Amino acid sequence: MTLDWASYDEEQVRLMGEQCIVVDENDKPIGADSKKNCHLMENIAKGLLHRAFSVFIFNPEGKLLLQQRADEKITFPGYYTNTCCSHPLMVEDETEEEDQIGARRAAQRKLEHELGIRSEEVPLDQLQFLTRIHYLAPSDGLWGEHEIDYIFIFQGNVTSDPNPNEVQSVRWVSKAELQDIFETADQTGMLLTPWFRLIVENFLYKWWDNLDSLKQFKDVHTIHRLLPPPPQ
């Protein structure tokens, strides 16, 4: 497929110039590259890997906030996914690694940018880090994802005011409602992002059952390899 920028949203094209943190398979930073280059399948096929984060926000009643990605998004437009997922950037505040503070700051920044959730509503020390996953997923023949993804959970009251260039809708769901969404997605045609699927199917429900005692699941050492089998 040929890259034709004229067919994409101007603001989303601008954001493709942001500098992501390029890492090796052990999540050690080895450089920086544009969001565009990090998401082109031709580069992913050569092993280009970058750092990301996924946030799951639960309200006090235990419901999870989902977003539907805007149709303007270049990767996975219109897909439903977890509350917020994006990338720490190659800037001083977001490359700091102690206690995942750089990724926490990036998460706080993007929650406000995408969903209008103010930083004071999601204090850095209340974003609970759980673990990291390493996954690879194509979006179409041109774009895809290849990330080491830091997973955070927050529980509390938040007020959202979605940015329509990023998010076309939001909804709160119970555990049973999410299970039904996943069980019926193929029949309903509801699109779910691959990283959301992987996190839900491998981890989320046990965390959901223990929102008041998540520290037992915190794992700063493991990177879970949830990669597709190599081509035959």
C-alpha positions in Angstrom: 0.0 0.0 0.0 1.1 3.5 -0.8 1.2 6.2 1.9 -1.1 9.1 0.9 -1.2 11.7 3.6 -3.9 13.7 1.8 -6.4 10.9 2.8 -5.8 11.4 6.5 -6.9 13.9 9.1 -4.6 16.9 9.3 -4.3 16.8 13.1 -3.6 13.1 13.2 -0.9 13.5 10.6 0.7 16.2 12.7 0.7 13.9 15.7 2.5 11.3 13.6 5.6 13.5 14.0 5.9 13.0 17.7 9.0 11.1 18.8 8.4 7.7 20.4 10.9 5.9 22.7 12.4 3.0 20.7 13.3 0.1 22.9 14.9 -3.4 22.6 13.0 -6.5 23.6 14.0 -6.0 27.3 12.5 -2.5 27.2 15.8 -0.7 27.2 15.7 2.6 25.3 17.9 2.5 22.3 16.8 5.7 20.5 13.8 7.6 19.2 11.8 7.6 16.0 8.6 9.3 14.8 5.2 7.9 15.6 4.8 7.4 11.9 7.9 5.3 11.5 7.1 3.3 14.6 3.7 2.3 13.2 4.6 1.5 9.6 4.4 -2.3 9.1 7.5 -2.2 6.9 9.5 -1.0 9.9 7.7 -3.3 12.3 8.7 -6.2 10.1 12.3 -5.2 10.6 11.9 -5.3 14.4 11.2 -1.6 15.2 9.7 -1.7 18.8 8.5 1.2 20.9 7.2 1.9 24.4 3.5 2.4 25.1 1.0 2.5 27.9 -2.6 1.4 28.5 -4.8 2.8 31.2 -7.9 1.2 32.6 -10.1 3.6 34.7 -12.8 2.1 37.0 -15.4 4.2 38.8 -16.1 3.6 42.5 -18.9 1.2 41.5 -16.4 -1.0 39.7 -17.4 -0.1 36.1 -14.7 0.3 33.4 -14.6 3.3 31.1 -14.2 2.3 27.5 -13.6 4.6 24.5 -14.4 4.2 20.9 -11.5 5.6 18.8 -12.4 8.4 16.4 -12.7 7.7 12.7 -9.9 10.3 12.2 -7.4 8.0 13.9 -4.8 6.5 11.5 -4.5 3.2 13.3 -7.6 1.2 14.4 -10.2 3.9 13.6 -13.6 3.3 15.1 -12.4 0.5 17.3 -13.4 0.1 20.9 -10.6 -0.1 23.5 -9.6 0.5 27.1 -9.9 4.0 28.6 -6.7 5.4 27.1 -3.7 4.0 25.2 -0.8 5.9 23.8 3.0 6.5 24.1 5.5 8.1 26.3 7.5 10.5 24.2 11.2 11.1 23.9 11.1 14.1 26.3 12.8 14.4 29.7 9.7 14.1 31.8 8.5 10.9 30.0 11.8 9.1 29.6 12.4 8.9 33.4 12.1 5.3 34.4 12.1 5.0 38.2 8.7 3.8 39.4 7.5 4.0 35.8 7.1 7.8 36.4 7.7 8.7 32.7 4.9 6.5 31.5 2.7 7.7 34.3 3.2 11.3 33.2 2.5 10.4 29.6 -0.7 8.6 30.7 -1.8 11.7 32.7 -1.1 13.9 29.6 -3.0 11.7 27.2 -6.0 11.2 29.5 -6.5 15.0 29.4 -5.8 15.3 25.7 -8.1 12.5 24.6 -10.8 12.4 27.3 -10.6 15.8 29.0 -9.8 14.1 32.3 -7.9 16.6 34.4 -4.6 15.6 35.9 -5.7 16.4 39.4 -8.4 13.7 39.0 -5.8 11.0 38.3 -2.8 11.7 40.6 0.4 10.0 39.4 0.8 8.0 42.6 -2.7 6.6 42.2 -2.1 5.2 38.7 -1.3 1.6 39.8 1.2 -0.2 37.6 0.5 -3.8 37.0 2.8 -5.3 34.4 4.1 -5.0 30.8 3.1 -6.8 27.6 5.0 -7.2 24.4 2.7 -7.5 21.4 2.5 -7.0 17.6 -0.6 -6.4 15.6 -1.3 -5.1 12.1 -4.0 -2.5 11.6 -4.2 -2.8 7.9 -1.6 -3.5 5.2 0.3 -0.3 5.9 0.0 0.5 9.6 0.3 -1.6 12.8 1.5 -1.8 16.4 4.6 -3.3 17.9 4.9 -2.2 21.5 6.0 -2.9 25.0 2.9 -1.7 26.8 2.8 -0.5 30.4 -0.5 -1.3 32.0 -2.0 1.0 34.7 -5.3 0.9 36.6 -7.0 3.8 38.4 -10.2 3.7 40.4 -12.0 6.8 41.3 -14.4 9.5 40.1 -13.4 11.2 36.9 -15.2 13.6 34.6 -14.7 13.1 30.9 -15.1 15.6 28.0 -13.8 13.6 25.0 -11.8 15.3 22.2 -13.8 14.4 19.1 -10.6 14.2 17.0 -9.5 11.3 19.3 -12.6 9.7 20.7 -16.0 9.4 19.1 -17.8 7.9 22.2 -17.3 6.6 25.7 -19.3 4.2 27.9 -19.0 2.6 31.3 -19.4 -1.1 31.5 -19.7 -3.8 34.2 -17.6 -6.9 34.1 -20.6 -8.9 32.8 -21.3 -6.3 30.1 -17.7 -6.5 28.9 -17.8 -10.3 28.9 -20.9 -10.1 26.7 -19.2 -7.6 24.4 -16.3 -10.0 23.9 -18.5 -13.0 23.4 -20.8 -11.3 20.8 -18.3 -9.0 19.0 -18.0 -11.3 16.0 -21.8 -11.4 15.6 -22.4 -7.7 16.3 -19.4 -6.5 14.3 -18.1 -4.5 17.2 -14.4 -3.8 16.6 -12.0 -4.3 19.5 -8.3 -3.3 19.5 -5.8 -6.1 19.6 -4.0 -4.9 22.7 -7.4 -4.5 24.5 -8.3 -8.1 23.6 -4.9 -9.4 24.8 -5.1 -7.6 28.1 -8.7 -8.6 28.7 -8.3 -12.3 27.7 -5.0 -12.8 29.7 -5.3 -10.5 32.8 -8.2 -8.1 33.3 -10.9 -10.2 34.9 -8.7 -11.3 37.8 -7.6 -7.7 38.4 -11.2 -6.6 38.2 -12.1 -9.0 40.9 -9.4 -7.5 43.1 -9.6 -3.8 42.6 -9.1 -3.2 46.3 -5.9 -5.3 46.5 -4.1 -4.9 43.2 -0.6 -4.7 44.8 -0.5 -8.5 44.8 -0.4 -8.5 41.0 2.2 -5.8 40.5 5.1 -7.3 38.5 7.9 -4.9 37.6 10.2 -7.6 36.2 8.2 -9.6 33.7 7.5 -8.6 30.1 4.7 -10.9 28.9 5.3 -11.9 25.3 1.9 -12.1 23.7 3.2 -12.3 20.1 1.7 -14.0 17.1 3.4 -17.2 16.0 6.2 -16.7 13.4 5.1 -17.2 9.8 5.7 -20.7 8.5 
